[in-house]
Amino acid sequence: MLLFNSTDPQTGVPLSVNFDSPDDYFIFIFQILFATTTVLLAGTVVIGILATRALRLQNRFIFMLNTSICDTLVGFSVYYLGLFDVQEGYPSRNGTYNMLPSLLGVNIMTFLFAQFDRYFAVCHPFIYTRFITRRVVISANVYCWLYVYAQTTVLAFLPLSKSIQLYVFGIVSLQIIVLTKVVMTIKLYVVARYQLERDPPSAERENNKESLRIIIFVVISFLVLWGPSFVNIVLRLLVGTGLRFRNEATNIFAIMARLNAVCTPAVYLWGSPALREATVRAVWGRVCPSWLHFCEGKRQRKGPDSLKPRTPSLIL
């Protein structure tokens, strides 16, 4: 299996495009901008959480930290997958034995555990407080990495026929995970909305409404960006049809799937004022101190209520 994915040591890995047309220049520049944006955005979230103890102590921010680490690595992976002539999957060319694409699998697993975490936090707060400790949450995040990369490592050393069979099984399992994630999100949305109808008007209720919008946005963006890639892979492996692309840089479905690495941290920053404040203080405030002074002055002009954190309680 390892010999199936070889690179010419004399010529090395060629670039993803030939620069024969304006489209080639657009694709190459887009991949650079996409990778840089992902690294900066997701990396900012990672640093903001790690540098803020109050965020690290909350379970939901641990999940956010794990997905943001994955998103940052996805951004770095685009510098290879998007700029060089790489084809992952079967058949592969100059690939990484699915090591880099598996980062997206870690994200999916983390999202699934995060959905169960939020479900128990909302529907069974007593059980959640007693049993879902910080150690349990960290263990769940570590399990996501071990499960995904153990399977990927096994695929790299199996015979080609067995490897393809296991790869197809993994794709089918992925569909089940995605379906479970969608069902859990809908259930969480229904339960949370039912509870909001019983709660009196308050700032917490407004925060929960904001969280509901975040959940809906995450699910819709997930389905829109991942759905086409799922369908195309299933068609190629099980039916023999589907679209084929020259490499990862021109694979519009793979690009859409990787766009989740930009959308997810953007949703985190949009939905969590506490996280925004942490990133401003830990990252951008140090890069541009004048911006930090501007943000603090703006908050002071809004009054003392603006100084209180309004973190949505249902954000992942």
Backbone bond lengths (Angstrom), bond angles and torsions (degrees), N, CA, C in turn:
res aa  C-N    CA-C-N  psi(-1)  N-CA   C-N-CA  omega(-1)  CA-C   N-CA-C  phi
1 M - - - 1.468 - - 1.519 111.04 -
2 L 1.308 118.34 -38.24 1.449 120.18 -179.06 1.519 111.75 -66.56
3 L 1.346 117.71 -30.85 1.451 120.79 178.58 1.511 111.99 -73.28
4 F 1.312 117.49 -14.22 1.459 121.64 -177.83 1.517 111.50 -69.76
5 N 1.303 116.85 -20.11 1.466 121.51 -175.22 1.521 108.14 -124.94
6 S 1.317 116.64 82.47 1.453 121.17 -175.41 1.515 110.93 -115.10
7 T 1.332 116.26 153.45 1.457 123.17 179.06 1.518 109.31 -122.83
8 D 1.319 116.96 137.56 1.454 121.79 179.20 1.525 109.21 -64.49
9 P 1.352 118.40 116.63 1.467 119.64 -176.89 1.521 113.17 -68.84
10 Q 1.338 117.85 -19.50 1.463 120.51 -177.84 1.527 111.87 -82.08
11 T 1.323 116.33 -44.71 1.470 120.03 -177.64 1.520 112.65 -90.10
12 G 1.344 117.65 -22.94 1.456 120.32 -177.03 1.514 111.39 74.93
13 V 1.314 116.42 -166.85 1.465 121.77 -179.36 1.527 108.62 -91.59
14 P 1.326 118.63 119.74 1.473 120.09 179.24 1.519 111.38 -72.12
15 L 1.318 115.68 165.93 1.454 121.00 176.90 1.519 110.56 -70.02
16 S 1.307 115.52 162.14 1.465 120.61 -174.61 1.518 112.70 -72.45
17 V 1.313 118.61 -22.67 1.468 122.40 -178.73 1.523 109.07 -130.93
18 N 1.343 115.41 162.38 1.461 121.46 -178.17 1.523 113.15 -98.56
19 F 1.336 117.02 -6.39 1.470 122.55 -177.89 1.527 111.85 58.79
20 D 1.343 115.31 39.10 1.460 121.01 177.54 1.519 112.35 -93.48
21 S 1.330 117.30 -11.20 1.458 120.72 -176.69 1.520 109.02 -146.73
22 P 1.333 117.23 163.09 1.471 119.42 176.63 1.523 112.95 -59.48
23 D 1.339 116.87 -29.47 1.465 119.70 178.72 1.525 111.30 -61.48
24 D 1.337 116.67 -37.49 1.460 119.82 179.80 1.525 111.08 -63.34
25 Y 1.318 116.68 -42.12 1.464 120.36 177.95 1.526 110.81 -64.64
26 F 1.332 116.27 -40.13 1.466 119.93 179.16 1.524 110.80 -63.09
27 I 1.342 116.85 -45.25 1.466 120.71 -179.42 1.525 110.58 -61.46
28 F 1.319 116.61 -44.71 1.463 120.53 -176.96 1.528 111.23 -65.84
29 I 1.329 116.66 -45.72 1.468 120.39 179.45 1.525 110.64 -65.69
30 F 1.338 116.37 -39.22 1.466 119.69 178.66 1.526 111.03 -60.50
31 Q 1.331 117.68 -43.52 1.456 120.75 -178.81 1.528 110.98 -63.44
32 I 1.333 117.25 -38.19 1.470 120.01 178.19 1.529 110.76 -65.66
33 L 1.333 115.95 -46.60 1.467 119.75 179.90 1.523 111.29 -65.01
34 F 1.328 116.24 -39.92 1.462 120.98 179.97 1.524 110.59 -62.83
35 A 1.326 117.24 -47.67 1.461 121.04 -179.72 1.524 111.12 -62.78
36 T 1.329 116.76 -44.39 1.464 120.56 -178.49 1.525 111.56 -65.10
37 T 1.333 116.33 -43.15 1.464 120.13 178.92 1.521 111.29 -61.77
38 T 1.327 116.51 -42.95 1.464 120.62 -179.39 1.521 111.25 -63.17
39 V 1.325 116.60 -45.75 1.465 120.30 -179.08 1.525 111.00 -63.24
40 L 1.322 116.79 -44.19 1.466 119.91 -178.66 1.524 111.71 -67.18
41 L 1.330 116.87 -43.62 1.462 120.24 -175.86 1.523 111.38 -71.11
42 A 1.342 116.74 -53.42 1.464 119.81 -179.37 1.525 111.20 -68.69
43 G 1.332 117.30 -37.51 1.457 119.85 178.29 1.513 112.53 -63.49
44 T 1.330 116.39 -34.30 1.464 120.15 176.34 1.523 111.20 -62.38
45 V 1.335 116.55 -41.65 1.464 120.61 178.31 1.526 110.51 -63.92
46 V 1.326 116.69 -42.73 1.468 120.57 179.36 1.523 110.89 -59.46
47 I 1.314 116.78 -49.34 1.470 120.55 -178.95 1.525 110.91 -65.19
48 G 1.332 116.53 -40.45 1.458 119.82 -179.70 1.518 112.74 -61.16
49 I 1.334 116.99 -41.40 1.469 120.28 179.53 1.521 110.83 -71.85
50 L 1.337 117.22 -45.22 1.462 120.27 -178.84 1.523 112.18 -63.73
51 A 1.316 117.24 -30.65 1.464 120.72 -176.94 1.521 113.21 -87.35
52 T 1.330 117.64 -4.15 1.468 121.14 -176.62 1.523 108.98 -120.31
53 R 1.308 117.11 108.76 1.463 121.75 -176.02 1.521 111.53 -63.48
54 A 1.328 117.61 -37.52 1.464 120.55 -178.94 1.523 111.56 -61.31
55 L 1.318 117.62 -31.81 1.462 120.69 178.37 1.522 111.09 -79.24
56 R 1.313 117.26 -38.65 1.466 120.54 -178.74 1.517 112.05 -63.83
57 L 1.329 118.00 -24.96 1.460 120.80 -178.05 1.521 112.88 -80.70
58 Q 1.323 118.27 -8.86 1.462 122.10 -179.26 1.527 109.96 -98.80
59 N 1.331 115.25 133.42 1.461 120.24 -175.18 1.519 112.88 -59.32
60 R 1.323 116.25 -41.58 1.462 118.51 -175.12 1.519 111.87 -66.01
61 F 1.326 117.36 -28.99 1.458 119.57 177.77 1.523 111.59 -76.46
62 I 1.329 117.08 -21.67 1.463 119.43 173.50 1.525 109.76 -67.42
63 F 1.335 116.50 -42.53 1.464 119.37 175.04 1.526 110.90 -63.07
64 M 1.305 116.51 -41.78 1.458 120.27 178.08 1.522 110.84 -62.46
65 L 1.319 116.67 -37.78 1.459 120.68 178.32 1.523 110.90 -64.58
66 N 1.323 116.82 -43.46 1.465 120.51 -178.82 1.524 111.37 -64.02
67 T 1.328 116.80 -46.83 1.462 119.10 179.55 1.523 111.04 -66.00
68 S 1.313 117.56 -34.71 1.465 120.04 179.98 1.526 111.18 -70.63
69 I 1.332 117.57 -34.50 1.465 120.02 173.85 1.522 109.79 -62.27
70 C 1.341 116.16 -44.94 1.468 120.25 176.63 1.522 110.95 -59.64
71 D 1.320 116.43 -45.06 1.462 120.20 -178.92 1.530 111.17 -62.91
72 T 1.324 116.88 -38.73 1.466 119.78 177.46 1.524 110.85 -62.83
73 L 1.331 116.64 -43.57 1.462 120.39 178.16 1.522 111.47 -66.97
74 V 1.339 116.92 -34.74 1.465 119.79 174.70 1.524 110.03 -60.82
75 G 1.331 116.37 -41.79 1.456 119.86 177.42 1.518 111.93 -59.82
76 F 1.332 116.96 -44.87 1.466 119.77 177.03 1.531 111.17 -64.01
77 S 1.338 116.97 -36.18 1.467 119.67 -179.32 1.520 112.26 -64.92
78 V 1.335 117.26 -28.23 1.463 120.30 179.96 1.526 110.88 -65.48
79 Y 1.328 117.81 -27.08 1.461 120.06 176.76 1.532 111.21 -62.02
80 Y 1.323 117.11 -23.83 1.470 120.49 175.04 1.522 111.71 -99.62
81 L 1.323 116.44 -51.45 1.462 119.88 -176.53 1.520 112.18 -65.18
82 G 1.324 117.20 -32.79 1.454 120.17 -175.79 1.510 114.93 -93.13
83 L 1.329 117.72 -23.47 1.465 120.53 -175.86 1.521 113.46 -100.35
84 F 1.329 117.17 -14.24 1.460 120.11 -178.29 1.530 110.22 -121.99
85 D 1.318 114.66 163.56 1.465 121.15 -176.78 1.525 109.17 -77.71
86 V 1.317 116.05 87.40 1.461 122.80 -175.10 1.520 109.20 -123.13
87 Q 1.316 115.72 136.62 1.460 121.74 174.67 1.517 108.13 -130.89
88 E 1.316 117.10 110.85 1.461 121.54 177.85 1.527 109.81 -89.09
89 G 1.325 115.19 168.01 1.459 119.51 178.20 1.514 111.53 91.88
90 Y 1.325 116.32 -147.77 1.459 122.11 -177.29 1.522 109.11 -131.80
91 P 1.347 118.54 116.50 1.471 127.12 -1.92 1.521 111.15 -77.40
92 S 1.329 116.47 157.33 1.461 121.45 -179.75 1.527 110.16 -111.46
93 R 1.331 114.95 156.92 1.470 120.83 178.53 1.526 108.10 -146.26
94 N 1.313 115.79 119.39 1.471 121.43 -178.08 1.528 111.42 55.79
95 G 1.321 116.24 29.19 1.457 120.67 -175.12 1.515 113.36 -84.20
96 T 1.298 114.88 -178.65 1.465 122.48 -179.03 1.523 111.16 -113.27
97 Y 1.351 115.96 23.57 1.461 120.99 -177.13 1.518 111.19 56.59
98 N 1.350 115.31 37.36 1.470 123.77 177.91 1.523 113.19 65.40
99 M 1.326 118.07 15.73 1.459 120.27 178.78 1.531 111.47 -67.37
100 L 1.328 117.39 -43.11 1.462 120.09 179.84 1.526 112.40 -74.18
101 P 1.341 119.93 -45.41 1.472 118.29 176.10 1.522 113.53 -61.50
102 S 1.336 117.43 -24.01 1.466 119.99 -179.44 1.517 112.50 -66.33
103 L 1.332 117.40 -16.59 1.463 119.41 175.17 1.519 110.89 -58.92
104 L 1.325 116.46 -35.73 1.460 119.83 177.92 1.523 110.87 -67.30
105 G 1.341 116.70 -31.79 1.456 120.19 176.04 1.516 112.11 -66.40
106 V 1.330 116.67 -37.72 1.468 120.40 175.78 1.519 110.24 -61.35
107 N 1.319 115.95 -39.92 1.459 119.86 178.24 1.522 111.72 -62.16
108 I 1.321 116.70 -43.43 1.467 120.07 -179.24 1.523 110.37 -62.28
109 M 1.331 117.14 -44.65 1.460 120.37 178.76 1.526 111.02 -62.41
110 T 1.320 116.48 -41.08 1.463 119.89 179.92 1.517 111.19 -64.10
111 F 1.331 116.48 -42.19 1.457 119.86 177.42 1.527 111.10 -59.92
112 L 1.331 116.93 -39.71 1.462 120.06 -179.74 1.525 110.80 -62.14
113 F 1.323 117.04 -48.14 1.466 120.13 178.02 1.527 111.05 -63.56
114 A 1.325 116.72 -35.98 1.463 119.67 179.10 1.520 111.30 -65.16
115 Q 1.333 117.14 -35.71 1.461 120.39 178.04 1.528 110.62 -65.09
116 F 1.336 117.36 -44.22 1.464 120.13 176.81 1.531 110.74 -64.23
117 D 1.317 116.58 -38.10 1.462 120.34 177.76 1.520 111.04 -59.33
118 R 1.327 117.08 -47.33 1.466 120.86 -179.77 1.530 111.36 -68.34
119 Y 1.331 117.00 -33.74 1.469 119.77 179.70 1.525 110.40 -63.76
120 F 1.332 117.01 -48.28 1.462 119.66 -179.93 1.524 111.18 -69.12
121 A 1.326 117.39 -32.42 1.464 119.52 178.75 1.519 111.67 -65.72
122 V 1.343 117.38 -33.85 1.461 121.29 -178.00 1.523 111.69 -88.25
123 C 1.334 116.99 -44.91 1.469 120.74 -172.33 1.525 113.21 -89.27
124 H 1.311 117.49 -30.88 1.471 120.84 -177.69 1.529 109.31 -132.49
125 P 1.313 117.33 67.73 1.475 119.80 -175.19 1.526 113.56 -62.42
126 F 1.355 118.06 -32.81 1.465 119.57 -179.70 1.526 110.39 -66.81
127 I 1.340 116.21 -48.02 1.467 120.07 178.28 1.524 110.41 -62.86
128 Y 1.313 115.13 -40.40 1.464 119.35 -178.30 1.524 111.19 -62.88
129 T 1.320 116.63 -46.16 1.463 120.43 -178.22 1.522 111.64 -64.85
130 R 1.324 116.47 -33.06 1.457 120.02 -174.81 1.526 113.07 -83.91
131 F 1.341 117.22 -38.67 1.464 120.07 -170.91 1.532 114.18 -109.76
132 I 1.316 118.26 -31.75 1.466 120.15 -176.92 1.524 108.34 -87.87
133 T 1.315 114.90 81.55 1.455 120.93 -178.70 1.532 110.61 -86.87
134 R 1.305 114.18 173.31 1.467 119.59 178.52 1.522 110.74 -62.46
135 R 1.337 116.72 -35.82 1.461 119.81 178.99 1.526 111.11 -65.73
136 V 1.320 117.06 -38.49 1.469 120.58 178.18 1.524 110.45 -64.05
137 V 1.308 116.44 -42.69 1.464 120.53 -179.34 1.523 110.72 -65.07
138 I 1.329 117.23 -43.77 1.465 120.10 178.38 1.523 110.45 -63.27
139 S 1.334 117.21 -40.31 1.463 120.76 178.24 1.525 111.27 -62.44
140 A 1.328 117.32 -39.35 1.461 120.56 178.00 1.524 111.13 -63.24
141 N 1.312 116.97 -40.02 1.463 120.26 178.68 1.521 111.70 -67.77
142 V 1.322 117.23 -39.58 1.465 120.53 176.87 1.524 110.24 -65.07
143 Y 1.326 116.82 -39.04 1.461 121.00 178.92 1.527 111.02 -59.73
144 C 1.321 117.36 -37.46 1.470 120.30 178.76 1.522 110.90 -57.45
145 W 1.315 116.75 -44.08 1.463 120.69 179.32 1.525 111.34 -67.47
146 L 1.333 116.48 -45.46 1.461 119.95 -177.35 1.521 111.43 -64.10
147 Y 1.320 117.38 -44.05 1.462 120.92 -177.57 1.526 111.25 -63.54
148 V 1.320 116.42 -49.62 1.467 120.44 -175.48 1.520 111.14 -65.60
149 Y 1.323 117.56 -46.16 1.463 119.11 -174.54 1.518 112.92 -82.21
150 A 1.320 118.55 -20.85 1.463 119.90 170.39 1.524 109.71 -66.25
151 Q 1.325 116.66 -43.69 1.458 120.46 177.98 1.529 111.00 -65.40
152 T 1.324 117.46 -40.92 1.461 120.74 179.71 1.522 111.43 -65.32
153 T 1.331 117.50 -38.65 1.462 120.93 178.63 1.518 111.34 -66.12
154 V 1.320 117.14 -41.15 1.463 120.53 177.48 1.524 110.45 -61.56
155 L 1.325 117.25 -40.89 1.463 121.10 178.80 1.525 111.89 -59.20
156 A 1.315 117.24 -35.39 1.459 121.01 -175.65 1.523 112.59 -70.02
157 F 1.328 118.44 -22.99 1.455 120.99 -174.86 1.526 113.30 -109.75
158 L 1.314 118.51 -5.66 1.454 120.92 177.30 1.520 110.87 -78.47
159 P 1.338 118.16 157.71 1.467 120.37 170.78 1.523 110.21 -58.53
160 L 1.326 116.42 155.23 1.455 120.96 -172.75 1.520 112.26 -57.14
161 S 1.337 117.39 -44.90 1.468 119.91 -177.52 1.523 111.18 -63.53
162 K 1.334 116.73 -44.74 1.460 120.40 178.86 1.527 110.83 -67.82
163 S 1.315 115.71 -36.34 1.458 119.57 -179.48 1.522 111.09 -64.14
164 I 1.339 116.75 -41.59 1.460 120.22 178.91 1.525 110.43 -64.94
165 Q 1.344 116.80 -40.17 1.466 119.97 178.71 1.527 110.91 -61.67
166 L 1.329 116.28 -45.18 1.461 119.43 179.59 1.524 110.83 -67.33
167 Y 1.330 116.54 -34.14 1.467 120.81 178.07 1.523 110.31 -64.23
168 V 1.330 116.48 -42.67 1.467 120.55 177.52 1.521 110.15 -63.85
169 F 1.336 116.79 -41.39 1.467 120.19 177.47 1.524 110.62 -60.92
170 G 1.329 116.52 -39.11 1.455 119.73 177.70 1.516 112.40 -64.58
171 I 1.343 116.63 -37.16 1.463 120.24 178.02 1.524 110.55 -65.31
172 V 1.336 116.51 -42.43 1.466 120.13 178.41 1.526 110.18 -63.82
173 S 1.334 116.81 -43.04 1.466 120.17 177.89 1.518 111.03 -61.57
174 L 1.322 115.82 -34.39 1.454 120.19 179.00 1.519 111.41 -64.55
175 Q 1.331 116.12 -37.40 1.461 118.92 177.75 1.527 110.88 -63.38
176 I 1.342 116.63 -38.56 1.464 120.72 178.49 1.530 110.26 -64.98
177 I 1.328 116.24 -41.87 1.462 120.34 178.63 1.521 110.69 -62.48
178 V 1.326 116.04 -43.95 1.466 119.91 -179.96 1.522 110.62 -63.05
179 L 1.334 116.82 -43.93 1.460 120.41 178.97 1.521 110.85 -61.84
180 T 1.335 116.92 -43.38 1.462 120.68 177.70 1.524 110.99 -61.22
181 K 1.314 116.30 -40.68 1.458 120.51 179.07 1.523 111.54 -62.08
182 V 1.316 116.48 -43.30 1.461 120.25 -179.94 1.525 110.51 -65.60
183 V 1.344 116.96 -44.17 1.462 120.73 179.98 1.524 110.69 -62.26
184 M 1.334 117.05 -43.73 1.460 119.92 179.79 1.525 111.44 -64.69
185 T 1.326 116.52 -36.47 1.462 119.25 178.99 1.519 111.06 -66.46
186 I 1.331 116.55 -42.95 1.463 120.28 178.33 1.524 110.44 -63.26
187 K 1.334 116.11 -42.97 1.467 119.99 179.74 1.521 110.56 -63.21
188 L 1.333 116.31 -42.57 1.456 120.13 178.37 1.516 110.88 -63.47
189 Y 1.307 116.75 -39.10 1.464 120.78 179.28 1.528 110.81 -63.95
190 V 1.340 116.66 -44.76 1.466 120.59 -178.79 1.526 110.52 -64.93
191 V 1.331 116.60 -45.90 1.462 120.16 -178.85 1.525 110.67 -64.06
192 A 1.317 116.50 -44.72 1.460 119.88 -178.78 1.521 111.35 -63.98
193 R 1.320 116.04 -39.35 1.460 118.61 -179.99 1.525 110.86 -68.29
194 Y 1.323 117.30 -36.65 1.462 120.51 178.11 1.521 110.47 -64.16
195 Q 1.335 116.03 -40.39 1.456 119.31 179.14 1.522 111.53 -68.75
196 L 1.327 116.65 -34.32 1.460 119.64 179.72 1.519 111.59 -64.70
197 E 1.335 117.34 -32.61 1.459 120.52 179.32 1.525 111.47 -66.22
198 R 1.335 116.78 -27.27 1.461 120.10 -179.70 1.519 112.64 -88.49
199 D 1.322 117.02 -20.85 1.464 120.20 -177.51 1.521 110.85 -78.04
200 P 1.326 117.40 142.69 1.476 120.42 175.36 1.523 110.30 -71.43
201 P 1.319 116.97 158.16 1.473 120.01 178.14 1.525 111.31 -58.00
202 S 1.324 115.65 129.86 1.462 120.92 -179.67 1.523 108.72 -164.22
203 A 1.329 114.58 171.99 1.464 119.38 177.43 1.521 111.20 -65.68
204 E 1.339 116.16 -35.27 1.462 119.92 178.29 1.520 111.29 -63.86
205 R 1.323 116.35 -38.54 1.458 119.89 178.49 1.525 110.80 -64.41
206 E 1.319 117.00 -40.77 1.461 120.15 177.71 1.526 111.05 -64.69
207 N 1.327 116.07 -37.58 1.461 119.37 176.93 1.520 111.30 -63.53
208 N 1.332 116.67 -38.91 1.460 120.38 178.67 1.522 111.58 -66.42
209 K 1.331 116.47 -37.92 1.460 119.21 176.15 1.525 110.57 -61.23
210 E 1.310 114.82 -41.18 1.464 119.24 177.52 1.521 110.76 -62.78
211 S 1.329 116.56 -37.83 1.457 120.69 179.00 1.518 111.65 -66.08
212 L 1.327 117.03 -36.33 1.460 120.11 177.62 1.518 110.72 -61.54
213 R 1.306 116.67 -40.80 1.458 119.47 177.59 1.526 110.82 -63.19
214 I 1.324 116.16 -36.38 1.459 119.91 178.60 1.519 110.77 -65.16
215 I 1.341 116.77 -44.48 1.460 120.53 -179.92 1.520 110.70 -60.26
216 I 1.321 116.86 -46.87 1.463 120.52 179.84 1.523 110.31 -60.01
217 F 1.327 116.51 -43.81 1.460 120.09 -178.86 1.520 111.31 -63.75
218 V 1.336 117.32 -42.20 1.460 120.91 -179.21 1.523 110.76 -62.44
219 V 1.329 116.88 -45.50 1.462 120.43 -178.53 1.523 111.22 -65.19
220 I 1.326 116.59 -46.01 1.466 119.56 -178.99 1.523 110.77 -63.19
221 S 1.326 117.40 -45.76 1.465 119.99 179.73 1.518 111.08 -64.42
222 F 1.335 116.75 -37.28 1.457 120.41 178.13 1.525 110.76 -62.13
223 L 1.321 117.09 -48.68 1.461 120.63 -178.31 1.525 111.78 -65.76
224 V 1.320 116.16 -41.76 1.465 119.67 -177.90 1.523 111.01 -66.12
225 L 1.324 117.37 -40.74 1.455 120.50 -174.64 1.524 113.43 -84.25
226 W 1.326 117.45 -33.64 1.463 120.70 -178.35 1.527 113.11 -92.47
227 G 1.328 117.65 -29.94 1.457 120.85 -174.84 1.516 115.05 -52.93
228 P 1.329 119.96 -52.05 1.472 120.20 -179.13 1.522 113.44 -58.94
229 S 1.329 117.67 -38.82 1.462 120.41 179.29 1.518 110.98 -66.48
230 F 1.344 117.80 -42.48 1.455 121.37 177.38 1.520 110.91 -57.83
231 V 1.322 115.65 -49.73 1.464 120.34 -176.63 1.520 110.70 -62.92
232 N 1.321 117.26 -43.02 1.464 120.39 -177.69 1.527 111.82 -66.04
233 I 1.335 117.25 -40.50 1.465 120.36 178.76 1.522 110.72 -64.66
234 V 1.322 116.84 -43.15 1.466 120.50 179.13 1.524 110.65 -62.71
235 L 1.321 117.38 -42.90 1.463 120.76 179.38 1.525 111.33 -63.70
236 R 1.308 117.24 -39.49 1.464 120.41 -178.63 1.520 111.91 -69.40
237 L 1.325 117.52 -41.55 1.457 120.94 -173.81 1.520 113.28 -84.72
238 L 1.313 117.38 -35.76 1.462 120.38 -174.46 1.521 113.19 -97.78
239 V 1.321 117.57 -33.88 1.466 120.94 -175.47 1.524 111.55 -107.36
240 G 1.324 117.60 -26.05 1.453 120.99 -178.48 1.510 113.88 90.87
241 T 1.326 117.40 3.48 1.460 121.12 177.64 1.526 108.86 -107.27
242 G 1.306 116.79 -154.91 1.459 120.45 -178.53 1.516 111.64 94.05
243 L 1.309 115.94 166.84 1.458 121.80 -177.27 1.522 110.66 -85.76
244 R 1.332 115.20 143.06 1.460 121.81 176.40 1.524 108.54 -121.06
245 F 1.314 115.42 142.48 1.453 120.64 -175.90 1.520 109.98 -121.03
246 R 1.329 115.32 161.16 1.463 121.09 -176.66 1.521 111.27 -64.59
247 N 1.313 117.33 -42.32 1.462 122.13 179.35 1.523 108.69 -162.03
248 E 1.328 115.94 -176.65 1.461 120.54 -177.24 1.528 112.21 -66.55
249 A 1.317 117.27 -29.05 1.464 120.41 -178.75 1.515 112.32 -68.45
250 T 1.331 117.29 -28.47 1.467 121.49 -179.54 1.521 112.41 -102.93
251 N 1.328 117.47 1.38 1.465 121.76 179.70 1.528 108.68 -81.99
252 I 1.322 115.79 98.68 1.462 120.46 -175.58 1.520 111.46 -62.88
253 F 1.347 117.29 -32.58 1.464 120.00 179.66 1.530 110.94 -68.84
254 A 1.329 117.48 -41.79 1.464 120.53 177.54 1.524 110.98 -65.45
255 I 1.333 116.21 -37.78 1.461 119.82 177.80 1.522 110.45 -63.83
256 M 1.334 116.69 -43.23 1.461 120.20 178.27 1.522 111.08 -61.17
257 A 1.341 116.75 -41.82 1.463 119.73 179.73 1.522 110.93 -63.56
258 R 1.328 116.67 -40.95 1.463 119.68 -179.98 1.522 112.23 -71.50
259 L 1.320 117.92 -18.51 1.465 120.21 177.02 1.525 112.07 -62.91
260 N 1.336 116.68 -19.26 1.466 119.29 174.49 1.522 111.26 -59.49
261 A 1.337 116.42 -28.29 1.460 120.23 179.37 1.520 111.92 -67.92
262 V 1.332 117.64 -18.63 1.459 121.83 174.44 1.521 110.58 -93.91
263 C 1.328 116.19 -43.07 1.466 120.37 -175.74 1.525 112.18 -66.02
264 T 1.336 117.08 -41.62 1.465 119.82 -174.84 1.530 112.71 -62.55
265 P 1.337 120.45 -53.64 1.474 117.95 177.47 1.519 112.96 -64.47
266 A 1.341 116.91 -29.36 1.463 118.97 177.01 1.522 110.63 -64.56
267 V 1.340 116.96 -40.05 1.464 120.97 177.07 1.525 110.27 -65.44
268 Y 1.330 116.96 -40.69 1.462 119.96 177.64 1.527 111.12 -57.73
269 L 1.315 116.20 -47.83 1.466 120.26 -178.61 1.517 111.48 -67.40
270 W 1.322 116.40 -37.50 1.462 120.19 179.24 1.524 111.47 -67.84
271 G 1.327 117.73 -37.98 1.454 120.68 -172.27 1.507 115.73 -92.73
272 S 1.329 118.65 -12.79 1.462 120.55 -175.93 1.524 110.38 -122.32
273 P 1.333 118.07 101.32 1.472 120.14 176.06 1.525 112.59 -59.56
274 A 1.337 117.20 -35.00 1.464 119.81 179.35 1.522 111.04 -64.24
275 L 1.331 116.68 -38.70 1.462 120.06 178.34 1.524 111.06 -69.65
276 R 1.326 116.57 -39.00 1.463 119.35 177.31 1.525 110.70 -60.57
277 E 1.329 115.45 -44.45 1.465 119.42 179.56 1.522 110.90 -63.33
278 A 1.345 116.28 -39.10 1.467 119.83 -179.75 1.524 111.37 -65.41
279 T 1.330 117.13 -41.17 1.462 119.77 179.85 1.528 111.60 -68.92
280 V 1.329 116.09 -35.82 1.469 118.72 178.10 1.523 110.57 -64.77
281 R 1.329 116.61 -42.86 1.462 119.99 -177.60 1.531 111.88 -74.08
282 A 1.338 116.64 -39.33 1.466 119.68 -173.22 1.523 113.14 -86.08
283 V 1.330 117.65 -26.99 1.466 120.01 -173.55 1.520 111.30 -119.79
284 W 1.327 115.18 -74.02 1.461 119.19 -170.05 1.521 112.67 -70.53
285 G 1.334 117.18 -27.64 1.453 118.77 176.24 1.519 112.43 -66.58
286 R 1.339 116.64 -28.89 1.460 120.30 177.73 1.525 111.19 -83.49
287 V 1.332 115.85 -33.22 1.464 118.97 177.06 1.518 110.94 -70.69
288 C 1.337 115.23 -41.86 1.469 120.98 -179.23 1.529 108.33 -132.71
289 P 1.342 118.73 87.40 1.473 121.14 -177.47 1.521 113.86 -57.99
290 S 1.322 117.51 -31.09 1.467 119.53 180.00 1.522 111.25 -63.66
291 W 1.346 116.56 -31.78 1.464 120.12 177.86 1.518 110.15 -67.04
292 L 1.338 117.20 -39.70 1.462 120.81 178.56 1.519 110.47 -62.69
293 H 1.315 117.50 -43.65 1.465 120.59 178.35 1.528 110.65 -64.24
294 F 1.330 115.92 -36.47 1.463 119.39 178.86 1.524 111.14 -65.54
295 C 1.344 116.83 -43.69 1.472 120.61 -179.63 1.521 111.24 -65.49
296 E 1.340 116.95 -40.86 1.463 119.53 179.34 1.523 110.96 -66.40
297 G 1.331 116.92 -39.84 1.457 119.71 177.60 1.510 112.14 -65.33
298 K 1.324 116.75 -36.82 1.458 120.72 178.92 1.519 110.86 -66.26
299 R 1.341 117.06 -39.54 1.465 120.53 179.37 1.524 110.73 -67.60
300 Q 1.312 116.73 -38.65 1.465 119.68 179.69 1.523 111.50 -66.60
301 R 1.337 116.84 -34.76 1.465 119.74 178.53 1.518 111.62 -68.62
302 K 1.342 116.97 -26.37 1.460 120.17 179.19 1.517 112.17 -76.18
303 G 1.318 117.79 -18.70 1.458 120.40 178.74 1.503 111.83 111.17
304 P 1.331 117.42 173.81 1.467 121.44 -176.01 1.511 113.35 -66.36
305 D 1.351 119.04 -26.31 1.458 119.90 -178.33 1.511 111.49 -66.38
306 S 1.327 116.86 -27.90 1.457 119.08 -178.52 1.514 112.25 -71.76
307 L 1.351 117.25 -15.10 1.447 120.14 179.69 1.510 112.17 -79.93
308 K 1.322 117.76 -14.05 1.456 120.93 -179.29 1.520 109.53 -82.01
309 P 1.320 118.29 134.94 1.458 120.08 179.49 1.516 110.65 -68.01
310 R 1.330 115.75 137.66 1.456 121.67 178.48 1.520 108.77 -121.12
311 T 1.321 115.45 61.17 1.448 119.80 -176.00 1.515 110.31 -77.45
312 P 1.340 119.54 124.67 1.458 121.13 177.04 1.515 110.42 -60.31
313 S 1.313 116.56 135.52 1.456 120.34 -173.87 1.509 113.20 -83.21
314 L 1.349 118.58 -11.21 1.454 119.70 -176.76 1.511 112.81 -111.77
315 I 1.317 118.66 2.99 1.458 119.56 178.03 1.508 109.00 -66.50
316 L 1.335 117.53 148.06 1.453 120.92 -175.71 1.527 110.80 -60.23
